[in-house]
Amino acid sequence: MQISKTEARRFLLAYQNLLSPVSLQGKSGILAHFCRVGCIQFDPLNIVGHNPDLVLQARVRDFQPQMLRELLYKDRKLLDGWDKVTSIYCVEDWPYFRRGREAAKRRRGKNAEAIHSVLPQVRAAIEERGPLSSADLDLGEMVDWDWAQSRLARAVLDSMYSWGELVVHHKVHTRKFYDFARRCLPQELLQAADPNETEEQYQDWQVQRRIGSVGLLWNRSGDVWLGMHSRKNRYSLTSQERRAALERLIHGGKVVSVQVEGIKEPFYLRSQELAYLDQARRMDEPARAVVMAPLDNLLWDRRMLREIFDFDYKWEVYIPVDKRRYGYYVLPVLYGDRFIARFEPGYEKQQGILTIKGWWWEDGVAPSQQMRTDLADCFRRFLRYLDAKCLQIDPQPLGRASLGWLAAQF
């Protein structure tokens, strides 16, 4: 099957619920998106919301972060867990990650003896006192744990969490409070067998799930494939293992190979998503502006993003200041099926002021009056999501873009 880059872009946008009109609304809309993509990556940084909040505000009408918190910690429909690194996924997927939890329990890492020696004490504390964070445990000893030094309290709680004895009961900002999984999840879910009986079935499931998290993927190594387990590699399947899984999935009719014009490597999509490809072929040029999350599923593979969308994006939060091209926490702006700009936000929550500290148009973008109108609507929605009162533009924004036309509408 051969498709154009335009069809590939529009397929991805249709699949990722990024087209107009917006059909997702409320908590049911949030769950519908999770059911489609499997997981959303979590990151502790909060400039204008955590990454999952930014992902969902781009797709769910009138989204508010409290909706996601309720689904996680009140309704227990979603779960903090490990998928594509630290993520959020549907609680029904718990049995599929059994192999990863069991592997974590078998793993004897650094200072395993210190961790196991305090397990009875920690279990008794949670049993008696309820959900606890590492700050609630008098275990201040520092240990070499995993890849860094850590307080013993954190190491033991994270270990119990990784092998599934504990789950995140709730968070206060980014501080996690843990409780026993048996007190938070249905017993039938905890006792459910791993649906994948063999290692090959498990690898096939992981590859198929990861394709579904984005919509369209190639088999080039990169961050997009992180968080997948095999006997050979703790953090990711090898390219050969992915290739073998893809061959099995294609042979079984679960995955389809697609050639995108001008790109040598084949891409893969799940057979059940072919309807979105038909939709992309019939689609008129979409026109909707949205602010995107830095770790949005659509952006997981930066090289693929560059090839299909002609957009070169790098999240620069961990890059030294003197080596940044743009700014600390720069977010992409999508318009129709193109990325047209990126901007750096600042937010004073108590005053309710969102500031555009920097704005950079993509090469060749000449904003029309309609684009300006749609961008103003986009930022009105963004203000409602933040529960902010006003938008202001830095008098001399980084990038030197003239945004008087935007300021005039607020």
Buried (B, 14 or more C-beta within 10 A) or exposed (E): EEBEBBBBBBBBBBBBBBBEEBEBEBBEBBBBBBEBBBBBBBBEBBBBBBBBBBBBBBBBEEBBBEBBBBBBBEEBBBBBBBBBBBBBBBBBBBBBBBBBBEBBBEEEEBBBEBBEEBEEEBBEBBEEEEBBBBEBBEBEEEBEBBEEEBBBBBBBBBBBBBBBBBBBBBBEEEEBBBBBBEEBBEEEEEEBEBEBEEEEBBBBBBBBBBBBBBBBBBBBEBBBBBBBBBEEEEEBBBEEBBEBBBEBBBEEEBBBEBEBEEBEEEBBBBEEBBEBBEBBEEBEEBEBBBBBBBBBBBBBBBBBBEBBBBBEBEBBEEEEEEEBEBBBBBBBBBBBBBBBBBBBBBBEEEEEBBBBBBBBBBEEBEBEEEBBBBBBEBBEBBBEBBEBEEBEBBEEBBBEBEBEEBEEEB
